[in-house]
Amino acid sequence: MRAAVEGELRLLEPGVRASPDAVTALLDPEFTEFGASGRRYDRTSVLAVTSAVDESDPGPSAVTGMSGVLLAPGLVHLTYTSERNGRRFRRSSLWRRSDAGWRMYFHQGTPAGPAAAQR
């Protein structure tokens, strides 16, 4: 489970997100995401979003409440809350182990807290 948590935290680092190779290494070929915007992403489309560099970016997201559950051998479900630029999100990810190691298979972000109430 530790490898899944470490991978999740790496994907939140601006330096990792800016590197398509680093992101690709952490995402399963069958990756799917339902973003906080409501959009659906696959591995290819999420690379365009993660590699967009924002010079005003204050750094990585703050993460609280990270917890994980082993659902089956080689399958971990992580949940946590992230905060970045004054916006909070509840996040849920599935990580699965393959011959290439632990990779994110599915991710969903949902707005939470005061930022969600403003929408």
C-alpha positions, 0 to 999 in steps of 0.5 A, a space after each residue: 500500500 505504501 507504493 500507492 500512497 507514494 505514487 499518489 503524492 508524487 502525482 501532486 508534485 508540480 515537477 512530476 506533473 510537468 513531466 509527461 514521462 513521469 506522469 506516464 510512468 505512474 498512470 495505468 495504460 487504462 487510466 480514467 479520471 472524472 475530474 472536479 470539473 466533471 470532465 472525463 480524462 484518459 491517460 492521453 488527455 490528462 497528460 495535456 492538463 498535467 504538463 501545462 506549466 503555471 509559473 504562478 503555481 505556489 507548489 504542491 497540494 496540501 494533503 490531509 486524511 490520506 487512508 488506504 484499503 487493500 481491496 484485493 491482492 494488487 488493488 488499493 483504494 486511496 481517499 484523502 482531501 487536498 487543498 491548493 490555491 484556496 480550493 479543497 477537493 475530496 479525492 479517491 484513487 484506485 491503484 493496481 499493481 502490474 509487471 511495471 509496478 503500482 500505477 493509478 488506474 482510476 481517479 476522481 476529484 470532488 469539490 469540498 468545503 467552502 470552495 464547493 459552496 461558492 459554486 
